[in-house]
Amino acid sequence: MNQIKNENTLSLTSKTLPNNDDADLQSWNINVNEDAHTRESFISVPISEGEEKSKNIISQSGKDATTGGETNKTQKGWKKYRGIILTIVAAIQFSLSALIIKVLGYHPFNLGVWRFLVMMIIPIPFIWHALFWKKQKVFKALWPVNSTLVYLVFQAIVGSNSLVLLFYALERLNVADALVISTSAPIFVTLLAFFLLNEKSGIFPFFMAILTLLGVGIICRPPILTGAATYDNNLMIGAAVSFGSMLCLATSYIIIRYLRTVHHAVVNFFFSAWGFFQCVSIAYYLDVLGLPKNCTEVFLIIATAVLAFSAQTFLTLGLKYEQAGPVSLVRTTEILFAFGWQLIFLGVVPDLFSVLGAFLVIFAVGLTAIRKMLANLPDDHKYKKMCGVLLR
């Protein structure tokens, strides 16, 4: 009798969580098409109601009620680390995509035209598959015109501009410095959720935000640290633009909370379509619109979009086998890969300011991820009691 009751509970839980394939029992794992940095990224936003009731629901067979996959407790051998391995693969692909953007050296809006064009094509087969194969009404949530459609358009605007601003940042900063600033987005999502959604925050995220800003300030290499007579305007503008890109991305994450019922391919298509038409218009007005010069550039443009799409796929799979906290922590290896790629392919040796700034940002993001993992533990767990200061 108890077994039947448990099975019914699991079935109900599964049905009430939207986008069940990508959901985590402890958090909504938000997926946003950003691109390597055009990368598509994720952030964890806690569920305000019912979180405590659902976070440890595991079926009798050892399956996760939300993902349908095995939990870490039932996995054996290397399978315990599948989520971590998949996340590392995604980080490699994200950093490679950013490297290619740097190598191409296109004007940001001209690059945006071709990148968004490729990214707009990729979701079409998925929409077709959902409409005609699975018979899903993927546009039902958007018509007639309602608030969901408004949020979808707004997300496309801020998300696509986040990508264009990152292109500008990569013109003035090295790959690693630009990605360090972008990686700090999860911290500012917490703050934005506090101000815009009235979600509980505590003191800890504010301290982590200050630590992140300190890391970004070091990357700017102010004269007080370098001994130079004046600020390096190129670095200052690059850091400011990259920070703006990160804030747009964080805002996009918040908006995605309202789009949980919209098919992921539809979100990605709207994002790419808006970015494409915006970049075509501005590039034409600025007289910077131009075709790729040769087959190599065509290949590289397609490669960046494919890498971003593939990386998001690996990241989504990683989230099926691992909680959001460890995944976000492992995701910071993207910065380390960026340091490696720019040293190997561009001959850029990281200086003390890049390393120190990256360390502070990784440290802040790492503590934020650990805080999330501790918050998901039972109240009587020894580690939660020992590290209670992180939860304030």
C-alpha positions in Angstrom: 0.0 0.0 0.0 2.9 2.4 0.9 4.6 1.5 -2.4 1.5 2.4 -4.4 1.2 5.7 -2.5 4.8 6.6 -3.2 4.5 5.8 -6.9 1.4 8.1 -7.1 3.3 10.9 -5.4 6.2 10.6 -7.8 3.9 10.6 -10.8 2.1 13.8 -9.6 5.5 15.5 -8.9 6.7 14.7 -12.3 3.7 16.1 -14.0 3.6 19.3 -12.1 7.2 20.2 -12.9 7.4 22.0 -16.3 10.1 21.0 -18.8 10.5 17.8 -16.9 13.6 16.7 -18.9 15.7 19.6 -17.7 14.3 20.1 -14.3 16.2 19.5 -11.1 14.3 18.6 -7.9 16.3 21.1 -6.0 16.2 24.0 -8.5 15.1 25.1 -11.8 18.0 24.8 -14.1 17.6 27.8 -16.4 18.9 27.3 -20.0 19.6 30.4 -22.0 20.9 30.7 -25.6 23.8 33.0 -25.1 26.7 31.5 -27.1 30.2 31.1 -26.1 29.5 33.3 -24.6 27.7 32.9 -27.4 27.2 30.2 -25.2 24.0 28.9 -23.9 24.2 29.0 -20.2 22.4 27.9 -17.1 21.8 29.2 -13.7 20.0 27.7 -10.8 17.0 29.6 -9.3 15.5 28.1 -6.3 11.8 27.2 -6.1 10.2 29.3 -3.5 7.3 26.9 -2.6 7.4 23.2 -2.1 11.2 23.0 -2.4 11.7 21.2 0.9 8.9 18.7 0.1 10.4 17.7 -3.3 14.1 17.9 -3.0 14.8 14.4 -1.8 12.1 12.5 -3.6 13.6 9.3 -5.1 11.6 6.4 -6.5 11.8 2.9 -5.2 13.9 1.8 -8.1 16.6 4.4 -7.5 15.5 6.7 -10.3 15.4 10.4 -10.0 11.7 11.4 -10.2 12.4 14.4 -12.3 15.0 13.3 -14.8 14.2 9.7 -14.9 18.0 9.0 -14.6 19.9 7.2 -11.9 20.9 9.3 -8.8 24.5 9.6 -7.6 23.7 7.1 -4.8 22.8 4.3 -7.2 25.5 5.0 -9.8 28.7 2.9 -9.7 32.2 3.4 -10.9 32.8 6.2 -13.5 29.1 6.7 -13.8 29.1 8.6 -10.6 31.1 11.3 -12.4 29.1 11.5 -15.6 27.7 14.9 -14.8 31.1 16.3 -14.0 32.7 14.8 -17.1 29.9 16.2 -19.3 30.2 19.6 -17.8 34.0 19.7 -18.4 33.4 18.8 -22.1 30.8 21.6 -22.3 33.4 24.1 -20.7 36.0 23.1 -23.3 33.5 23.8 -26.1 32.4 27.1 -24.7 36.0 28.3 -24.4 36.9 27.1 -27.9 33.9 29.1 -29.3 35.1 32.2 -27.6 38.6 31.7 -28.9 37.3 31.4 -32.5 35.4 34.7 -32.1 38.6 36.3 -31.0 40.5 34.9 -34.0 37.9 35.9 -36.6 38.3 39.6 -35.6 35.0 40.6 -37.3 33.1 43.8 -36.4 30.8 42.7 -33.6 27.6 43.5 -35.6 28.8 41.8 -38.8 29.9 38.8 -36.8 26.5 38.8 -35.1 24.7 38.6 -38.5 26.3 35.4 -39.5 26.4 33.8 -36.0 22.8 34.5 -35.3 21.9 33.3 -38.8 23.4 29.9 -38.1 22.0 29.8 -34.6 18.5 30.6 -36.0 18.7 27.6 -38.4 19.7 25.1 -35.7 16.4 25.1 -33.7 14.1 24.7 -36.7 14.5 20.9 -37.0 13.7 20.6 -33.2 10.6 22.7 -33.6 9.5 20.7 -36.7 10.1 17.4 -34.7 8.0 18.7 -31.8 5.2 19.9 -34.0 4.8 17.1 -36.5 6.5 14.1 -34.9 5.5 14.5 -31.2 2.4 16.5 -32.0 3.2 19.1 -29.4 1.6 22.5 -29.5 4.8 24.4 -29.0 3.3 27.8 -29.8 0.2 27.4 -27.7 1.7 29.4 -24.8 2.4 32.4 -27.0 -1.0 32.8 -28.8 -3.2 34.8 -28.4 -0.8 37.6 -27.4 -0.1 37.4 -23.7 2.6 38.2 -21.1 4.5 35.0 -22.0 5.1 36.4 -25.5 6.2 39.7 -24.1 8.7 38.1 -21.8 9.9 35.9 -24.7 10.6 39.0 -26.9 12.2 40.9 -24.0 14.5 37.9 -23.3 15.5 37.8 -27.0 16.4 41.5 -26.8 18.6 41.3 -23.7 20.0 37.9 -24.5 21.1 38.9 -28.1 22.6 42.2 -26.9 24.5 40.3 -24.2 26.1 38.4 -27.0 26.9 41.4 -29.1 28.4 43.2 -26.1 30.6 40.2 -25.5 31.8 40.4 -29.1 32.8 44.0 -28.4 34.6 43.0 -25.2 36.6 40.3 -27.0 37.9 43.0 -29.4 39.5 44.8 -26.4 40.2 42.0 -23.9 41.9 38.7 -24.1 39.7 35.6 -24.1 40.3 34.6 -20.5 39.6 38.1 -19.1 36.4 38.4 -21.0 35.2 35.0 -19.9 36.1 35.7 -16.3 33.7 38.6 -16.1 31.0 36.6 -17.9 31.4 33.7 -15.5 30.3 36.0 -12.6 26.7 36.1 -13.9 25.3 33.5 -11.3 26.2 35.8 -8.5 24.3 38.8 -9.9 21.3 36.6 -10.8 20.9 36.1 -7.1 20.9 39.8 -6.5 18.6 40.6 -9.3 16.2 37.9 -8.1 16.2 39.7 -4.7 15.4 43.1 -6.1 13.1 42.0 -9.0 11.4 38.9 -7.7 11.5 39.6 -3.9 13.3 36.3 -3.4 15.2 35.7 -0.1 18.9 36.5 -0.4 20.7 37.1 2.8 24.1 38.9 3.3 26.3 36.3 1.7 25.5 37.1 -2.0 26.2 40.8 -1.5 29.7 39.9 -0.1 30.3 37.6 -3.1 29.2 40.4 -5.5 31.7 42.8 -3.8 34.4 40.1 -4.2 33.5 39.7 -7.8 33.7 43.4 -8.5 37.1 43.5 -6.9 38.2 40.8 -9.3 36.9 42.7 -12.2 38.6 45.8 -11.0 41.9 44.0 -10.9 41.4 42.8 -14.5 41.0 46.5 -15.4 44.6 47.0 -14.2 44.2 50.5 -12.5 47.2 52.7 -12.2 47.3 52.2 -8.5 48.2 48.6 -9.1 50.3 48.9 -12.3 52.1 52.2 -11.5 51.1 53.6 -14.9 50.4 57.3 -15.3 46.9 56.8 -16.7 44.2 54.2 -17.1 44.4 51.9 -20.1 41.2 53.1 -21.9 41.1 49.9 -24.1 41.0 47.7 -21.0 38.5 49.9 -19.1 36.1 50.0 -22.1 36.5 46.3 -22.7 35.8 45.5 -19.0 32.8 47.8 -18.9 31.3 46.3 -22.0 31.9 42.8 -20.7 30.3 43.7 -17.4 27.3 45.1 -19.3 27.1 41.8 -21.3 27.1 39.9 -18.0 24.3 42.1 -16.6 22.2 41.5 -19.7 22.8 37.8 -19.4 21.8 37.8 -15.7 18.6 39.7 -16.6 17.9 37.1 -19.3 18.2 34.4 -16.7 15.6 36.0 -14.6 13.2 36.4 -17.5 13.6 32.7 -18.4 11.9 31.9 -15.1 8.7 33.0 -16.7 9.3 30.9 -19.8 9.5 27.4 -18.3 6.4 26.3 -20.3 7.8 27.4 -23.6 9.7 24.8 -25.7 13.5 25.4 -25.6 13.8 25.5 -29.4 11.2 28.2 -29.6 13.1 30.3 -27.1 16.3 29.8 -29.0 14.7 30.6 -32.3 13.2 33.9 -31.0 16.6 34.8 -29.5 18.5 34.1 -32.7 15.9 35.7 -35.0 15.9 39.0 -33.0 19.7 39.1 -32.9 19.9 38.4 -36.6 17.5 41.2 -37.7 19.0 43.6 -35.2 22.5 43.0 -36.3 21.6 43.2 -40.0 20.0 46.6 -39.5 22.8 48.1 -37.5 25.6 46.6 -39.6 24.0 48.0 -42.7 23.6 51.4 -41.1 27.2 51.4 -40.0 28.4 50.1 -43.4 30.2 47.2 -41.8 28.0 44.4 -43.3 30.1 42.0 -45.3 30.3 38.4 -46.4 32.9 36.0 -45.0 36.1 36.3 -47.1 36.8 32.6 -47.7 35.7 29.1 -46.8 37.9 29.0 -43.7 35.9 31.9 -42.2 32.6 30.3 -43.2 33.7 27.1 -41.4 34.8 29.0 -38.3 31.5 30.9 -38.1 29.5 27.7 -38.3 31.9 26.0 -35.9 31.3 28.6 -33.2 27.5 28.2 -33.4 27.8 24.4 -33.5 30.2 24.3 -30.5 27.8 26.5 -28.5 24.8 24.2 -29.3 26.8 21.1 -28.6 28.1 22.5 -25.4 24.6 23.3 -24.2 23.6 19.7 -25.0 26.4 18.4 -22.9 25.6 20.8 -20.1 22.0 19.8 -20.1 23.0 16.1 -19.9 25.4 16.9 -17.1 22.5 18.5 -15.2 20.6 15.2 -15.5 23.3 13.4 -13.6 24.5 16.0 -11.2 23.1 18.8 -9.0 23.3 22.4 -10.1 25.8 23.4 -7.4 28.6 21.0 -8.5 27.9 21.7 -12.1 28.3 25.5 -11.7 31.5 25.0 -9.8 33.0 22.7 -12.4 31.8 25.1 -15.1 34.4 27.6 -13.9 37.1 25.4 -15.5 36.1 27.2 -18.7 38.3 30.1 -17.5 41.3 27.7 -17.1 40.7 26.3 -20.6 40.6 29.9 -22.0 44.0 30.6 -20.4 45.3 27.5 -22.1 43.9 28.1 -25.5 45.1 31.7 -25.7 48.6 30.6 -24.6 48.7 27.8 -27.2 47.0 29.5 -30.2 47.6 33.3 -29.6 50.8 33.3 -27.6 49.2 35.3 -24.8 50.8 34.6 -21.4 48.5 35.5 -18.5 49.9 38.2 -16.2 49.5 38.5 -12.4 46.4 40.8 -12.8 44.5 38.3 -15.0 45.4 35.4 -12.7 44.4 37.2 -9.5 41.2 38.6 -11.0 40.2 35.2 -12.2 41.0 33.6 -8.8 38.7 36.1 -7.0 35.8 35.5 -9.4 36.2 31.7 -9.4 36.4 31.8 -5.6 33.2 33.8 -5.4 31.4 31.6 -7.8 32.7 28.5 -6.1 31.5 29.6 -2.7 28.1 30.5 -4.2 27.9 26.9 -5.7 28.9 25.4 -2.3 26.3 27.5 -0.6 23.6 26.1 -3.0 24.8 22.5 -2.2 24.6 23.1 1.5 21.1 24.7 1.2 19.9 21.5 -0.4 21.1 19.3 2.4 18.7 18.2 5.3 18.6 20.6 8.2 20.2 18.1 10.5 23.2 17.3 8.2 26.5 17.8 9.9 28.0 19.8 7.0 25.0 22.1 6.9 25.4 22.8 10.6 29.2 23.3 10.4 29.0 25.8 7.5 25.8 27.6 8.6 27.6 31.0 8.1 27.5 30.5 4.3 23.7 30.3 4.4 23.1 33.7 5.9 
